[in-house]
Structure formats: structure tokens, C-alpha cells
Amino acid sequence: MSDVETRIEALEVRAAYQDQVIEDLNQTVIAQWKLIDSLKRQLNELLDRVQEVEDNAGGNSTPEPPPPHY
């Protein structure tokens, strides 16, 4: 093979490898976004539950005064 053909083949191999790396990275990003969305939903559910518990706890909503030794 000539030098030009060798260089072209090397570039084609490199491009194919980079395409695979880009696709792998894309799949990783997609998986991470799905996990982030799931965690956001869980966090919002927990915040709603905490707010509901606080609302149902009744009693005084003012903070407790510090203990006497402060």
C-alpha cells in the first residue's frame, strides 16, 4: 500500500473508534439523566411527605427557645 492509502486507512479506523466512543458516552449520559430524574422524583416525594408530617404534627409552629445553659 502507498503512504496515502495507509494514512487514509488509519484515519478511517480512528474515525470508527471515535464513533464508538461517542456512542458509549452518549449511552452513559442518558443513563445518568434517567437516574437523576428518578432521584429528583424521590426527593420531591420525600419533601412532600415531610411537609405533610409537619402539617399534621400540629402544636406550636414557633421554634423552641434554647436551653438555659446557652
C-alpha positions in Angstrom: 0.0 0.0 0.0 1.1 3.5 -0.6 1.7 6.0 2.1 -1.6 7.9 1.3 -3.6 4.7 1.4 -2.1 3.8 4.8 -2.9 7.2 6.2 -6.4 7.1 4.9 -7.0 3.6 6.4 -5.6 4.8 9.7 -7.9 7.8 9.7 -10.9 5.5 8.9 -10.0 3.2 11.8 -9.6 6.2 14.1 -13.0 7.7 13.0 -14.7 4.3 13.6 -13.2 4.1 17.1 -14.2 7.6 17.9 -17.8 6.9 16.7 -18.0 4.0 19.1 -16.6 6.1 22.0 -19.1 8.8 21.3 -22.0 6.3 21.3 -20.7 4.8 24.6 -20.5 8.2 26.2 -24.0 9.1 24.9 -25.4 6.0 26.5 -23.7 6.8 29.8 -25.1 10.3 29.7 -28.6 9.0 29.0 -28.4 6.5 31.9 -27.2 9.2 34.3 -30.0 11.6 33.3 -32.6 8.8 33.9 -31.0 8.2 37.3 -31.0 12.0 38.1 -34.7 12.3 37.1 -35.6 9.3 39.3 -33.7 10.8 42.3 -35.4 14.1 41.8 -38.8 12.5 41.9 -37.9 10.5 45.0 -36.6 13.7 46.7 -39.8 15.6 45.8 -41.9 12.8 47.3 -39.8 12.8 50.5 -40.1 16.6 50.8 -43.9 16.3 50.3 -44.1 13.6 53.0 -42.0 15.6 55.4 -44.2 18.7 54.8 -47.3 16.5 55.4 -45.9 15.2 58.6 -45.0 18.7 59.8 -48.5 19.9 58.8 -50.2 17.1 60.7 -48.0 17.3 63.8 -50.0 20.3 65.0 -48.8 22.1 68.0 -46.7 25.2 68.2 -45.0 26.2 64.9 -42.6 28.6 66.7 -39.1 27.3 67.3 -38.2 26.1 70.8 -36.1 28.5 72.8 -32.6 27.5 73.5 -31.9 25.5 76.7 -31.0 27.6 79.8 -27.2 26.8 79.6 -26.9 28.8 76.4 
